[in-house]
Amino acid sequence: MMYGLRFGFRAFSGVILSVALCSCGGGGGSGSTPSQPPVTQEPVDDRLLLSFSSDQEVVKFVRDGFTESGFGWAAEVALAADAVATPAPTYSTSYRLEAEVAESDLVQYNGELLLVAPSRSGGCCFVAVDAAVDVAADALFAPVPPFVDAEVRVLVTDALQMSVTGEARIPLSEGLLAEGLYLDQAQVQLVNSSSWWGAYGWNSESVGDWAGQMLEISNWSLTDPLTPTLEGQLRIEGGYVQSRKVGSTITVISRFTPELPDYIYYPSTQEQLDSNVAVLEQLDIDAILPKIQWNEATVPSPAASDCLRVNPDHKWAGKSTPYPVVTLVTQVDAATAEPLSIQCYLGDISGVYVTAEHLYLLENDLSSASATLVHQFVLLNGTEYQGSGRVDGQLLLGDQRDFRLSESSGFLRMLTTTITDDPDDRFDHQLWILDANVLGGELSAVAKLPNEVRTEMIGKPNEDLYGVRFLGDRAYAVTFERQDPLYVLDLSDPKDPAIAGSLEIPGFSNFLHPVTDDVLLGIGRNELNSPKIELFDVSDLARPLSLGIVDLAPDLLWSYTPAEYDRRAFTVLSGDSYRFTVPVSGTTELGGIYTQKKRLYGFSIEGFSTGNQARLVPQGYMSAAVDDVNAADEPMRSVIDGDTVLFITGTSMYFAPWSDLFSTVGPN
């Protein structure tokens, strides 16, 4: 077993070292006194994170954390935003921000097989649970919505004939629903969990919310798509955060805290405090680290020396307190679901950013002013800690914050926001550029914007930061209060970034997508707070121009598109032509009767190869049947396969020809 070899190597090498030392110290036959080995001093590790020295130190850290900490921020994953994956030549694939890093989704397609997974949360955003008093950990969860079908649908499709020729089901383990799928040829990896997060964000999650949860990764063979076969299963105690796949390795991030039925998370009396102390005294290392099982075998937990924490003596440590939540970064063999390596970190993580080569753990530094700590790990046969950096401000705006980081050409770029006490200017936005080549354990800042020379602010007073996109040596940022300034940032000189130009228009864009180097697509909301699509000509960095706006579903009330906050809802297929689809949910009113509508809008972009000639061409929209009880709002996804479009809403699927999207066929 690979994990057995990996986790056992340290102990085995220790035995070899002991034997070697005994052999050297045994002496020969001369009877002379052996010389003493020279005394050496271990080098001091000056990095921000350090390893625990023993299991006892881990136990004390967690006990202290329960005593001192009641709340924590939970993790989100950020992904590098330098490139967009090249779509398959005939059909669209799941959206990804970096070509080499695949993202899981509840809907996957490979040209023949369409997989649709049931989920509590739609695979997107998350909800905060209000603080409760005198309740056990399992009572802190938000109510779990009912779900009838706990199986993944496997549909054998014929896009040309717009038909389903066969169907199978992949059962999910009891109590688990899907968080995402990866589909590669005839294999699918399921990421399932017991979590329920809702729709608003990870903020203000209680420490206790990470107790009593389960995460599962399983690999299924679809060689015979009508008879899926389980080929490997990994189960990890803890709550699911996110995952990414590079090559044949899935990196999954989870969080765990011990389940303490008798622990009172919000004590109000001395008796309750004393009771909590007694509960914590019973904690040991076996309870603190999550249980992991691969197929029928128990996987060894990481050693104390493999778990990291903030070095309290470091200059950036501030007044950080112990945080009793274990963050696991587990690398998994996609073909077998076998764990390859496990990284353990005990700290209050606020984000995770993954590229093909690096993993960054982000941590809110609240000790003095608003700041973010960035911990870099190299992804090479495991996760090895390299060093850390620190920037002012934080990465805000919920599930879109992953657009606010980018690693490119040896630099890590970040757009942060500081919330101030000034009622006339509540937001300060800053661009940071860090040297991603760690030196002396530190990711040093090489530039920031604004600065003493370039003093222009990013955003006018009281404008919050919305859509952000890093693309090579450029960055685009949308700020908003009443108007929508689109800022173009020139990053061609990493040590001297500059605001190259800006454009003010009504409304704002939450999601920015590069059509070409010279054409940018924005999805957001207009001045009436309805969804819109807009094209920008960015061929001249100093003078970005709007090429036109299309309001989505102007006939619907309370309409929205999930593509604003979930990139996987946006589907694009480019080649000789450029086509994309955007789902919309809203309501119609007729004679006092309100009816919910679910639509998929299609667009072409003509002249996209020349910036100032590009224009949006609406193609119409598909509609889900009003009486389709399986057509939930989330997930809303689509696939463009040649001249056929597949629209998935909830667990229902519809076909339509691109030339006539109104001729919807379904549900299937």
N, C-alpha and C positions, 0 to 999 in steps of 0.2 A: 504494500500500500504506500503510495507516494507520501501521504501525510505522515505515516508512521516513520518512514525514512527521514523525512525532514525534521520532525519534532524530536526524533530520537538521536539525531546526529550529535547534538551538543553533549548529551550524556555519554555517548560512545567515544567521542573525542576526548572527554575528560578521563575516561578509563585509560586510553592510550597514553595520555600525558602522565598519569600517575605511574603507569608501568615504566615509562621512559625515565622518570625522575628516580624511581627505585633502582633502576639498572645503573644509572649514573652514580648514585650514592653508595652502591654496594662495594666499590673499591676492588682492587686486585689482590694479589697475594703478597704484596710488599709489606703490609702492616702499617704503612704510613698513614697519618691522619689526613683524611680527604680535605681539600681546600673548600672553604665556604663559598657558595655562589655569591656573586656581587649583589648588593641590595639595590633594587630598582624602584623607582617611584612611578605609580600609574599616572599617566597624563590627565590633567584636569579637563573635564568636559564642560566647556563654557556655553554650550548650546542651551536654548530655552527649555527644551524638553529633556527629561532624563528618565532612566529606567528605575523601577522599584528594585530595592536590594533584596527583598524577601517577601514571602507570603504574609508574614506578620505585618509588614509595612503596608501592604495592600489592604489588609483587613482594617488596620487603624485608620487609613485614609478614608475608606468607605464609611466606617462608623462616624468619623468626624464630619463627613459630608452630610450624612443624614441628620446629624445634630444641628449643623449650621445652615443647611440649604433646604429651602422649601420649594423653590421653583427653578426651572431651567429652560433655556432655549433649546429647541430641537433642531436637527440637522436638515439641510436641504442640499441637493447636489447641484453644483454648477459645472458646466461643461465648456470646454474651449470653444470659442466662437470665431475662429479664423476662416473656416471653410465650410461649404455645404457639400454633402456627399453627391457624387455624380449619380443621377438616377439610372436605373436599368433602362436599356434602350427601348423597350416596348411598354413597360408599366412602371408606375410610380412606386417608391418604397417609403418606409417610415422616415419622417424628417429627422435629421441629425445635424448638429452644429459643427461637428468635426468629422471629416471624411473617414478617419480610421476608428472612430469610436461609435459603436452602435448603441441605440437607446431602446429600452423595452417599451412596448405599447400593448394595449388590450386588443388591438386588431393587427394582424400580420397577414401578408399575402406574398406568394412566390410565383405568380403567373398562372397557377392552377388551384392551389389550396388557399382558402380564406379561413383564418382562425379568428373567432370572436369569443372573448373571455368575459365572464360575469365579474363585477367588481362592486365593492361598497362605495368607493370614492370616485369612480370614473378614472382612476389612475392619475389624477392631477392633484389638485390643491388640498389643503388640510384645514381643519377647524380647531380652534382653541377651546378647551373645556374650562368653564368657570370654576373658580376655586370653591371647594366644598369644605364643610367643617365636620370633623369626627366621622370620617367615612374611611372604609378600607380602600385599598388601591383599586380593586376591581369595580368599585362603585364610581370611580372618577371618569369612566369612559362615557362618551356621548352615546345616546341610544343607537343601536345598530338597526338600520333599515331592513325590513324583510326582503329576502331574496329567494325566489322560488327555484331557480335553476342554477345549481352549483356545479356546472359542467362547462367545459370549453367546447364550443361548436367547431367542428372541422367540416367545412363545406368544399366539396369537389366541384369546381365551377368551370363553365365554358363561356368565357367573356364574349367570344364572337357570336354565340347563339343566345347570349344573355340568359343562361339557365344554370341550375344546380343539378348535377348528375349523380351525386351521392353525398351522404352525410354520416359522420361518426361523432362520438362524444368522448371527451377525456374527463374522467371524474376527478374532482378536487377532494383533498382530504377533508374530513369532517371539521367544521368550524373555520375553514380557510376559504378565502376568495382571492381572486387574481389581482396582483399589482401590475403585472406586465408579462409579455411574452417576447422571446427571441426565436425567429424562424430562419433556419439555414438549410436550404435544400430539403432533405427528408428528415430533418431533426428539428424538434421544437423544445425550447427550455421554458418552463413555467416558473414564475416567481410568485408565490402565494403567501398570504399572511393572515393573521387574525386581527389586524389593525382596522380601526375605523377612524378616519380623520376628518371627514366632511368636506368643507369647501372654502375655508378662509385663510389658512396659514398655520404654521407651526408655533407661532408665538404663544408664550405663556403656558406651555405644557407643564404639568406637574411632574416632579421626579417619579411619583408613583405610577404615572401613565405608561412607563416602560416595563412595568412588572406584569407577569402573567400572560405574556404574548408569545407567539410562535411564528417563525419564518421558515419557509420551505422552498427549496429549489429542486426541480425534477426535470429529467431529460426523457423525452418520448421519441421513439422512432416512428416515422410516418412512411416508411418504405411501402407498406400497405396502408394507405390513408384511411381505409374503412376499418382497420384493426390496429389502432395505436398501441404501441408496446412500451412499457416502462423500462428504462435502461439504467436508471440511477436516481437516488433521492437523498438530499441533504436537508436536515432539520436543525435549526439553530434557535435556541431560546432568545426571545427579544423581539422588539418592534422593528419593522422594516422601514428604512429610510429611502434608499434608492439603489440603483445598480447601473452598471455600464458593461459593455462587452467589447474587448479588443482581441481580434483574432479568435482563438478558441478558448479564451479565458474570460469569465464573468467576474467582475469585482462588485461585491454587494456590501452595502453599508447598513448596519443594524445597531440598535441600542438596547441595553439591558440593565435592569436593576433588580435586586432580589425581591421576591414576593414575600411580603411580611404581613400576614393576615391580622396580627395583633398590634401592628404599628399604627399610631394615629398621626396622620400627616399634618394636621393642623391642631396641635394640642392647645388647650385653653386653661388647664389647671395644673397645679404642681403634681397631682396624682397621675395625670396623663403623661407628664414629662418623665416622672420616675418610671412609669410603665414602659415608655419608649427606651429608656436607658437599659432596662432589663432585657428588652427584645434585642437591642443591638449587641448586648454582651454575648448573645448566642450565635452571632454571625461568625462564620468561618470562611476560608478561601473557597470551599466547594460551593457555598451558597452565593458567593459574590460573583464568580465567573459563570457565564452561561454554559449550559449543557449542549453538546453538539453531537449529532449522530449521522453517520453516512451509511446508508442502507441498514444493515443490522449491527454495525460496529460503532462503538463509542470512540469519538475523536478526542485525543488528549487536549485539555485546555492549555492555553499559552502559559508559559512560566512567568513568574513575577518579573524576571529580567526582560521579558518580551512586552511588558506593559509600560506605557509611558505616562508621565504627568508633567506639569509645569515645574521647572526648577524654582523653588521659592527665593533663591538668592540671585536670580537673574535680574538684570536691569529693567526688563519688561514684565516681570512677574506681578508687580503692583501689590494690591491687597487681595489677591485671588484666594478663595477658600476652597477646601476640598469639595468635589462634586461627585456624588455617589452613583454616577451612571457610566457604564462601560460602553464605549463605542468600539464595535468590531468592524474591521475591514477584512473581509474574507475573499480570497481569490479562489475561484472554482473552475475546475475542468468542465467545460460545457458538455462534452460528449458523455461524461460519466457522472457528473455532479459531485465528483470527489474534491474535497478541500485541498488546495495546494499550499496555502499559507494563511496565517491569521495574524493581524496586527491589532493590538489592544491599546486603547487610550482612555484614560480617566480624566475628562475635562468637559467643560461646558461648550460643546461644539455648536457653532451657528451656521455652518455650511461646509460642503464638500465639493471640490472642484477637481475634475478628472480630465487628463489629456492622455494621449497614447503612451507617454513616457513618465508622467508625474501624477501624483495625487496630492492635493492640497487640502488640509483641514483648516477651516476658518473658525476663529474664536472671538467672540465679542469681548473686548477689554473694557470693562465698566469700572475699573478701579479708580480712575480719575476723570478724564474726559472721554468722550465717545471715540473709540478706536477699535481696530480690527487686527488681531494677530493671525499670521499666515504660517502654517507649518508645512514644509515640503517633504514629501516622501518619493523616492524613486521606485518605479514599478519595474523590477527586473528580478524574476524568480522570488517574488515576495515584495514586501513593502519595507524599505529601509529609510529611516529618518535621516534627513540631510541637514536641515536647519530651518530657521524661522525669520520672519520679517514683521514689521509693524507699520501701519498707516493710520492716519486720522480718519474718522468717519466710519460708517458702516454700510453694508450692502442691504438696501431696503427694497420694498415693493414686492414682497411675497415671492410667488412662484416664478417671476421673471428675473430674479436677481442673478441667475446664472449667465445672463447676457452681459453682466457687468464685469466679467473677468475674461482675460485672454492671455495665453502664452504664445509668443511668436518670436522667432529668431533670437532665443536666449533671454527674452524679457517677459516679465509678467506685468500686464497692464490691468488696472482696476479703476472703476469709477465709484467713488464712495459719497455718502451724504451724511452731513452732521446736522442734527436738529438743534437749533439754538433757542435761546430765551428772548430773542429780539422779535417783538410782534410785527415789526416792519420788514423783517427778512428772516423767516423761520428756517430756511434751508440753505446750507452751504454745500456745493458740489465740487469735488476735486478729482482730477485725474492723477493717478500715481503710476509710475513706471519703476519696477524693481528689477534688479539683476537676478535672473533665475539661476545663474551659476553661483551656487552657494560658496562663500569665502569666509572662513573662520566661523562657520555655523550660522551665518547671517545672510538673508536676502536683503541686500542694501538698496535703499531708494536712490535712483540716479536722477530722477526728475519728478516734478509735480506741476500741476496747472490748476489755478493761477499761481503765479510766483512773483517775486519782486520785480522782474523785468516785464513779464507778460501778466498784466494785472487784470485783464478783462475776466469777469466772472462767467462761469458756465450757468446760464439761467439768470433771469431777472429776479428782483426781490420777491420772495414768497412763491416762487415757482418750484414745484416738486419735479423729480426726475422720473420719466416714464420709459419709453422705448430707448434701448441702448443696443448698439451693434458694433463690435470690433471686426474689421475686415482688412487683413494685411496691415498696411501702413496708414490706415484710416480708422477713425471711429465716428459713429453717428450717435447723437444724443438728443432726445426730445424732452424739453421741460414744458411745464404747463401750469397756468393758473386760469387765465381767460383766453389767451392766444397760444398757439403752438409754435414756439421757436425750434426749428430743426438746426442743430449745431453740427458742423463738419469739423472734425479735429484732424490735423495733420500730424502723423506720428512717424514720418519718414526719418527724422532724426530723433531716436529714443531719448537723447539727453536734452532735447530742446523741442518738446511738443508745442503746438500752437493751435489756436482757434483760427481756422482758415476762412470760414464763412458761416452765415446763418440765414434762415428764412422764417418769416412769421406768417402763419396762416391760422384760420379758426380751427378749433378742436385740437386733437392730439392723436399720436400714434403710440400704441402699446407694443406692437410687434413690427420689427423691421427685417426685411428680407432682401438680399442682393439679387437682382435679376441679371445684371451684368456689372462690370466695373463702373459703368456710367449711369446705370438705372437702379433706383432703389424703390422698393414697394413697402408701403406702410399700411397697417391695419389698426384701426382705433375707433374713435368716436368723434362725431361732428359737434358743432356748437349747440345742437339740440339734444345731445347725449344719445344719439342713435349710431349704430355701427357704420363705418365707412371704410373705403379702400382708396388709396391715393398713390400715384406714381410721382417720383422725383427724378429730375435730371441732375446728376451730381458730377457731370463730366468736368465742370469748372468748380473746383473746391471753394473758390471765393464767392461764387454766385449760384448756389443750388436753386433750382426752379421747380415749381409744381407743374406737372404735366396733366393734371386733371383728377377730379374726385368723383367717385361713384358711391352714392348712399345705398347701403344694403337694406333690403326689405322696408322701404319707407311706408308701406301699407300696414305694417305690424306694430302693435303696441308692446312696450316693455321688451323690445327685441335686444338680442346680444349675439355675438359670435364667440365661441370658445377659443377661436384662433387668436384672440387678443391675449389670452393668458396661458394657452397650451399650444405650443408649436406643432404638436402632433395632429392637431385638427386642421392644419394647413397642408394641402397636398399640391405638389407641383410636378409637371412632366415637361421637360424641355428638350429641344433638338432643333429640327428645322423650324418648328413652331414652338410657341411658349404658351402653356395652358396651366391653369391652377383652379382649385375649388376651395370654397369657404362655407362651412355650415352656419346656419342661423336658426335660432329658436325665438319665437315670439307668439303673440296672441292677436286674434281678430275679434271684433265685436260686431254683432248684427242683431238688432232688436233686443238688446240687453243680454244676449247669449254670447259668452266668451268661449273661444275655441283655440286650443294651443296648436301651433303650427311648427313643423320641423322641416327645414329646407336645406338644400345644398345648391349653392350658387356657383356657376362656372364662368370663367373669364379667359379670354385670350389676350395676349399682348402683341400688337402689331408694331413693326419697326423697332423691336427691342434691341437690335444690334447697333442702332444709332441712338444715342441718348436723347437728343431733342426731338426725335421723330416717334418715340414710343408712345403708345396710347392704349388705354383699356377698352376692350370690346366685350360687353356682356353677352353670355351665351344662354341666358335663361336659368331656370332652377328646377331641381327635382323636389318632390314632396313626399313625405311619409304619409301613409293612410291615417286619417283622423282616428279611426277605431282600432289602430294597432297598439295593443296593450303592452307589447314588448319594445316599443320605440321610445325608450327613455331619452332624456336630454343628454346624458353622458354614458359612455363616450359617443361623440359624434365624429365619425371618421369617413374617409373616402379613399378610393383607388381609381386612378386613370389607367386603363389597360387598352392601348391602341385607341380605337374610336368608341370604346365602351367605358362608362363610369359606374362604379359600385359605390353606393351610399349606405353606410352602416350607422344606425342610431339605436342605442341600447343594444339589444341582441338581434335586431332585425336588419335585413339587408335588401337593398333595392338595386335594380339595373336601370340604365337609360343610355341611349346613344348620344354621343357628344353633340351630334348635329341637331338633336331635338330632346333636350333635357326634360322638357315638360311631359314627354311620353314615358313616364316612370312605370316600371314593371316590378311588382312585388306586393306584399313582403315575401321574402324567402326565409 
